[in-house]
Amino acid sequence: MINNTLFENDTSSTGSGEFQMQWNMSDNVFANNVVYAGPHCLISLTKTEVKENQPPALIDHNLYYCAGGAEASTWAEVSGTIKGFKTYVKSTGNDQHSRFLDPKFVDAAGHNFHLQSGSPALAAATVDELPTGDLDLDDSPRINSGRIDLGCYQRQERSCTIQK
């Protein structure tokens, strides 16, 4: 899963979180995503055992957020529940280059997940050995000035011509 925007996915309060990793996973990638959790601040649910030297997924270069803040975030693992973003990163080794900040959507309540100027998701994605695709969800070029944004939309630089 690369360059996705996940927004309040656990609307039925099933305890599923924003994304799940199920049984017998290996060699998957979860990167360059914006994950905006709902009121329970449950980010992920992992139902797969992590085998030594074979993690279920490479998880890094993401932006996480919930209104409760980084310390309120919850990460449900097979071995137990982890509270807090920093604790999750330290105990799992995942998301070493990820951050926990408001992505600054244009209008989250109105489901406009384009990024405002000043968003921490702008030009924050990695392109190292990842298939980024040519176009974003708007069919706009994915790479802009050699940089890629986190999430499903690439902010397009707008130039302005002054007429005299």
N, C-alpha and C positions, 0 to 999 in steps of 0.2 A: 504494500500500500504506500504509494508515493504521491505527494502533492494533493492531499485531500483536506477538506474542511469538515470536521465532525462537530455537530452542534446539538447539545442537549438530547442525546440519543435515548437515554433511559427514561422516556416520558411515561411509561407505565409503572415505573418504580419497581422493576423486577430484580434489581441488583445486578444488572448486566453491565453497567458502566457505559462509557463512551465507545469502547472497543473491547473485544474479547479475543483471547487466543485459546483455541480449543485443543483437544487431545492430539498427540503424536505429531506435533508441528516440528519442522526443522527447515533451516535455510530460507527463512522468510525475511523480508525487509519492511520496516515501518519507519519511514523517514519523510522529512519535509512537510509534515502535516500540521494543521492547526486543530487543536482539540479543546473545545469549549464545553465544559461539563455543566450539567444541570445543578439544581439546588442541593442534591446529596453529595456533590463533589466527588463522585466515584468515577475515577478516570478509566481504569482497566480492570478486567477480570481475567486471570490466567488460570486455565484448567488443564495445563499440561505440565508434566514434570520436566525440570531442566536437567538434562544429562550433562555430565562433565564434558567440556570441550564441544558441546553441541547445544547451544541455546536455541529456543524455539524461533527466535527472530532477532535480527539486528535492529535495535530500536534506538534511534538517535536523530539529532537535528530536527526536533519538533518544538512547537510552542504550545504550552498547556495553560489553561485558565479556568477558574471558577470564581464566582463572586465571594466565596468564603476565604479565598487566598491560598497560597502554597501550603501553609501548615495544616489547613483543613482538608487538603486533597487526600484521597484514599485509593490505594492500589491493592486489590485483592489477589493474592497469590495462593497456590496450592498449599504452601507452607504456613500461610496466615495472612493477616491484613497489615499493611504498612501504612502509617499515617505520616503525611508530610512529604513534599517533593524532594527535599534534600536527603531525607532518610531513605526514600525509595531509590534515588540515584546511587547513594553510597552502598546500600545493601544488595542491589541487583547488578550494578555496573552498567545499567542501561542509561541512555539519555545523557551522556557525558557532555554533549555540546548543546543540549536543549535548554529552554528557559521556561519560566512560569511567569507570564505577564499577560495583561489584557491585549488581545490582538488588534483592538481598535477597529472593529467592523464599521462600515458606513452606517448600518442600521440593523443591529442584531434582532431587535424585536420585530422588525418588518422583514426579516430573513434576507437582508441585503448583506452578503458576506464579502463584498469587495472591501479592500483595505483603505483606510484613511491615510493621508500623508502623516508621517510620524509613527506609523505602526511598527512594532518591533519585528513583524513578520516580513517587512520589505527587504529584499535583497539578502535574506538570511538563510536561504536554502543552500544545500550542498549539491554539487553536480558530480562529485567524485564517484566514478564507476556506477552511477545510477541512471536508468533510463528516465529522462525527464519528460519526454514527449515534445512535440513541436508546438502544440496549441493548448491553451487553458480552457476552462469550461465555457468561456465566451467565444471560443475560436480565435482568440488573439494570440500572437506569438508568445510562447512560454518564456523564452530568454529575451531579456530586455537590457541592452547595454552590457551584455556579458554576465548579467546577474539574474538570479531566479528568486521569486518570492515564495514563502511558505504558503501552503493552502492551495485551493483549487483555482484561484484567480491571480493573474499577473497584472500588477498595476502598470498601466501604460503611461509613459511620460508624455505629457502634453506640451507641445511647443506652441508658442504664440508669436504671430507675426504682427508687428506694428506697421500699419499703413500710414504713410505721410501724405 
